[in-house]
Amino acid sequence: MRIKNSTVMIGLVFTLVFSLQSAAKTRDLVIGKDHVIDILLLTLKEEGRTYQKAYFEDIGPLGSQLGYTANTFFNVVRKPISGMYSPRVLAVGSWPGDWQDRQKRFAELLVLAPDIRSRRLDIWSTFNMVNFEVKQDINIRFDPEQIYVFGAYWTGDTNFATELKLAIEKAGGSAELSADSVTSMFGYQRSPDVTLISRWSSQKAFDSFYKSFKAKLNATVEYSSEFYLEVD
């Protein structure tokens, strides 16, 4: 009986450890409605590491005082799927309120830290951003066993967003986070018409979808920027 109990206990311990390891690798993105999302697209300078810690120590608490939340981030390590731009990190933050509230709060941050833009230039070779208002609660769990793709699309086709989401679902994927109206992106004069993060069960599933949908992309989209997000 003792051996049996010991075996059961060992099994429970291994199960618990495995569960904790799996849970630690997942990332949650939880943002309530009536917020503005900042998606930051960052590339760190080699010499920027010297200044990065002090920047976060100084600017982080000031942003928090004004309601900013740093929600999660993803590394970008693979070559871009489309387009010539690829950051090294995609980070997600949020501000309470609408776009006007976000502008007001950031103006207050500039008063408290007037050198913020200069310090960013010391740290990152690219510091680009897309912003959009959250109309309904967001609660997404990102699983390292899945494939995630960020995409930004410039198109004059008003049906493209709907067709893209339907094609993703038909191919077995899901549109985890999407916005059809954003404020800024990559420094381009014109913001993308569709911004989306899709989830796929495997690389094969995404490749199959992309192969079947590429003709539509080529015919409809003027420009796109797509890259993989690493969860672990």
Protein Blocks (a to p, Z undefined) as FASTA:
>chain_A
ZZmmmmmmmmmmmmmmmmmmmmmmpccddddehiacddddddddfklmmmmmmmmmmmmm
mmmmnopacfbdcddfbdcfbdjbdcfbdcddddeddfklmmmmmmmmmmmmmmlmmmmm
mmpmbdcddddddfbdcdddddfkbccdddddddfbfklmmmmmmmmmmnopacfbdcfb
dfbehhiabdcfbdcddddfbfklmmmmmmmmmmmmmmmmmbdcdddddfZZ
